[in-house]
């Protein structure tokens, strides 16, 4: 029977496929990024709470953990807002290709977060990622705002992965997911209330805010239940067995799944200049090579330790 690590790795791949479909739903849902994320997190936190209630999982946490999860919730909310904003102002292919730079950000911040030295090839791969981004910027200049949103989203996903990588080792994934989703929707609600009361625009809570079409409600339900509640709990759970970098590395298959799905569903609107794909391939290749190098180094270290203990 496959071991727990392999099963969780396969589970992670399925979750990443589900995340790839998230981008499709982001394009199909007609409302803007901010209300989309508010509905998503509110509904998803409700689904997670039902699961917690049925499983009788304790929600008692320390004050320190609460503030950690509050921070993580704010980060994931901002990540999703910038992610959907990127899709709205560009397209799925641009957003998902640039989002794969998350592994590059993780390779930079992981040494700081876990207090280890920066490795030479991480710097080299970082330069190659910048080259890939430069190519994409050059050939898809009309989508510059979408690229910037996607870069912000990639950075935030890296921060979220590092924070969750620590707490997932100690606490129940459903409990973690519930507090993070609730924190995220809480901070978005406060912002929406503030612009409703003090703002002059129609971007806050209004009658139109709560008037969604039937198709939007259906897509939102799918997004909140399968693509958020299920995937969120599952992704936190696998972190008990997999490192943050492995999670981020596997997550970079999301562009592959998402771009293929987008091309089949939306057709020509997702077809890009050939040079765009050159840049995307450079970025994805550095991510894969980085993973291969890290795995080889890890095996060498384990072999050395094994020889020493003989």
C-alpha positions in Angstrom: 0.0 0.0 0.0 1.4 3.4 -0.9 2.8 5.4 2.1 1.1 8.4 3.6 3.5 10.8 1.9 2.7 9.5 -1.6 -1.0 9.5 -1.0 -0.9 13.1 0.2 1.3 14.0 -2.8 -1.3 12.5 -5.2 -4.1 14.3 -3.2 -2.2 17.6 -3.7 -2.1 17.1 -7.4 -5.9 16.6 -7.5 -6.3 19.8 -5.4 -4.0 21.7 -7.8 -6.3 20.5 -10.7 -9.3 21.9 -8.8 -7.4 25.2 -8.3 -6.8 25.3 -12.0 -10.6 25.1 -12.5 -10.9 28.0 -10.0 -9.5 30.4 -12.7 -12.2 29.2 -15.1 -14.9 30.0 -12.6 -13.3 33.4 -12.0 -13.8 34.2 -15.6 -17.3 32.8 -15.8 -18.5 34.7 -12.7 -19.5 38.2 -13.8 -19.0 40.2 -10.6 -15.8 42.0 -9.8 -12.9 40.6 -7.8 -13.7 42.1 -4.4 -17.3 41.0 -4.0 -16.3 37.7 -5.6 -13.8 37.0 -2.9 -16.2 38.1 -0.2 -18.9 35.7 -1.3 -16.3 32.9 -1.8 -14.8 33.2 1.7 -18.2 33.7 3.4 -19.8 30.7 1.8 -16.6 28.6 2.2 -16.3 29.4 5.9 -19.9 28.2 6.3 -19.2 24.9 4.6 -16.1 24.4 6.7 -18.0 25.1 9.9 -20.6 22.5 9.0 -17.8 20.0 8.5 -16.3 21.0 11.9 -19.7 20.7 13.6 -20.4 17.2 12.2 -16.9 16.0 13.0 -17.0 17.6 16.5 -13.7 19.4 16.0 -12.7 21.8 18.7 -12.3 25.5 17.8 -10.5 26.5 21.0 -7.2 28.2 20.2 -4.6 30.3 21.9 -4.4 34.1 21.4 -1.0 33.7 19.7 -2.4 31.2 17.2 -5.5 33.4 16.6 -3.3 36.3 15.5 -1.2 34.0 13.3 -4.3 32.7 11.6 -5.7 36.2 11.3 -2.6 37.3 9.5 -2.8 34.2 7.2 -6.5 34.9 6.5 -5.7 38.5 5.5 -2.9 37.3 3.2 -5.1 34.7 1.5 -7.9 37.2 1.0 -5.5 39.7 -0.7 -4.0 36.8 -2.7 -7.5 35.9 -4.1 -8.5 39.5 -4.7 -5.3 40.2 -6.8 -5.7 36.8 -8.5 -9.3 37.4 -9.7 -8.4 41.1 -10.5 -5.7 39.8 -12.8 -8.1 37.5 -14.6 -10.6 40.3 -15.0 -8.2 42.8 -16.5 -6.2 40.3 -18.6 -7.0 36.6 -19.0 -6.5 33.2 -17.5 -3.3 32.3 -19.4 -1.5 35.5 -18.4 -2.6 35.2 -14.7 -1.7 31.6 -14.3 1.7 31.8 -16.1 2.8 34.7 -13.9 1.3 33.1 -10.8 3.9 30.3 -11.2 6.6 32.8 -9.9 5.3 31.9 -6.5 7.9 29.2 -6.2 10.6 31.8 -7.0 9.3 34.0 -4.1 9.2 30.9 -1.8 12.9 30.1 -2.6 13.8 33.6 -1.6 11.8 33.8 1.6 12.1 30.2 2.8 15.8 30.7 3.8 14.8 33.7 5.9 11.7 32.1 7.4 13.4 28.9 8.2 16.8 30.5 8.9 19.0 28.7 6.3 21.5 29.9 3.8 20.5 31.0 0.3 21.8 28.5 -2.3 23.6 29.6 -5.5 21.3 28.0 -8.0 18.3 29.7 -6.4 19.8 33.0 -7.4 20.4 31.7 -10.9 16.9 30.4 -11.2 15.6 33.7 -9.9 17.4 35.5 -12.7 15.9 33.1 -15.2 12.4 33.8 -13.8 13.0 37.5 -14.3 14.0 36.8 -17.9 10.8 34.8 -18.4 8.7 37.7 -16.9 10.5 40.2 -19.1 9.6 38.2 -22.3 6.0 38.1 -21.2 5.9 41.8 -20.4 7.4 42.6 -23.8 5.0 40.6 -25.9 1.9 41.1 -23.8 2.3 44.8 -22.8 -1.5 45.4 -23.1 -1.9 43.1 -20.1 0.6 44.9 -17.9 -1.9 45.6 -15.1 -2.9 41.9 -15.1 0.7 40.9 -14.9 1.3 43.2 -11.9 -1.8 41.9 -10.1 -0.7 38.3 -10.8 2.8 39.0 -9.5 1.3 40.4 -6.2 -0.9 37.3 -6.0 2.1 35.0 -6.5 4.1 36.9 -3.7 1.1 36.6 -1.3 0.6 32.9 -2.1 4.3 32.3 -1.2 3.9 34.2 2.2 0.7 32.2 2.9 2.4 28.9 2.1 5.3 29.6 4.5 2.9 30.6 7.3 0.7 27.6 6.9 3.7 25.3 6.5 4.4 25.9 10.2 1.0 25.9 11.7 -0.2 22.8 9.7 2.4 20.7 11.5 0.7 21.2 14.8 -3.0 21.9 14.4 -6.2 20.5 12.8 -6.4 21.6 9.1 -10.2 22.2 9.3 -9.8 24.4 12.3 -7.0 26.3 10.6 -9.0 26.7 7.4 -12.1 27.9 9.3 -10.3 30.7 11.2 -8.3 31.8 8.1 -11.4 32.0 5.9 -13.4 33.7 8.6 -10.5 36.2 9.2 -10.3 36.9 5.5 -14.0 37.5 5.0 -14.0 39.6 8.2 -11.3 42.0 7.0 -13.0 42.3 3.6 -16.3 43.0 5.3 -14.8 45.8 7.4 -13.3 47.3 4.2 -16.6 47.1 2.3 -18.5 48.6 5.3 -15.9 51.5 5.5 -16.3 52.4 1.8 -20.1 52.0 2.1 -20.2 54.5 4.9 -17.4 56.9 4.0 -16.9 56.3 0.2 -18.5 58.1 -2.6 -18.4 55.1 -5.1 -20.8 52.3 -5.5 -18.1 49.7 -4.6 -19.4 48.9 -1.1 -22.5 47.0 0.1 -25.4 48.1 -2.0 -28.6 46.6 -3.5 -26.7 45.6 -6.6 -24.0 43.9 -4.5 -26.5 41.3 -3.5 -28.1 40.9 -6.9 -26.3 37.9 -8.5 -27.6 36.1 -11.6 -28.6 32.4 -11.3 -25.5 31.3 -13.2 -23.3 33.4 -10.9 -24.9 31.8 -7.8 -24.3 28.3 -9.3 -20.7 29.0 -10.2 -20.1 30.7 -6.8 -21.5 27.6 -5.0 -19.1 25.4 -6.9 -16.2 27.8 -6.2 -17.0 28.0 -2.4 -17.6 24.3 -1.8 -15.3 22.2 -4.0 -12.7 24.8 -5.1 -12.4 26.5 -1.7 -13.7 24.6 1.4 -12.6 21.1 0.2 -9.4 22.3 -1.5 -8.5 24.6 1.4 -8.8 21.9 4.1 -7.1 19.4 1.8 -4.1 21.7 1.0 -3.6 22.4 4.7 -3.8 18.7 5.6 -1.2 17.6 3.1 1.3 20.2 4.6 1.5 17.8 7.6 3.4 15.4 5.3 4.9 17.7 2.6 7.3 20.7 2.9 6.1 24.2 1.9 8.4 24.1 -1.1 7.0 20.8 -2.3 3.5 22.2 -2.0 4.5 25.4 -3.9 6.4 23.4 -6.5 3.4 21.1 -7.2 1.0 24.1 -7.1 2.9 25.4 -10.2 1.1 22.8 -12.3 -1.9 24.9 -11.8 -1.0 27.1 -14.8 -0.7 24.0 -17.0 -4.1 22.6 -15.9 -5.7 26.0 -16.0 -4.4 27.2 -19.3 -5.4 23.9 -21.0 -8.9 24.1 -19.5 -9.2 27.7 -20.5 -8.2 27.0 -24.1 -10.7 24.2 -24.4 -13.5 26.3 -22.8 -12.8 29.8 -24.1 -11.0 29.0 -27.3 -9.3 31.9 -29.2 -9.7 34.4 -26.4 -7.0 32.5 -24.5 -4.6 32.0 -27.5 -1.5 34.0 -26.9 1.6 35.2 -28.9 4.1 32.4 -29.2 6.7 34.4 -27.3 4.4 34.4 -24.3 4.7 30.6 -24.2 8.5 30.9 -24.4 8.5 33.1 -21.3 6.0 30.8 -19.5 8.1 27.7 -20.3 11.3 29.5 -18.9 9.4 30.2 -15.6 8.0 26.7 -15.3 11.3 25.1 -16.2 13.2 26.9 -13.5 10.5 25.8 -11.0 10.9 22.2 -12.1 14.8 22.3 -12.1 14.8 24.0 -8.7 12.8 21.1 -7.4 15.1 18.5 -9.0 18.2 20.2 -7.5 16.6 20.4 -4.1 15.5 16.8 -4.2 19.0 15.6 -5.2 20.6 17.7 -2.5 18.2 16.3 0.1 19.0 12.7 -1.0 22.7 13.4 -0.8 22.4 14.8 2.7 20.3 11.8 3.8 22.9 9.4 2.3 25.7 11.2 4.2 23.8 11.0 7.5 23.1 7.3 6.8 26.8 6.6 6.3 27.8 8.5 9.4 25.4 6.5 11.6 26.6 3.2 10.3 
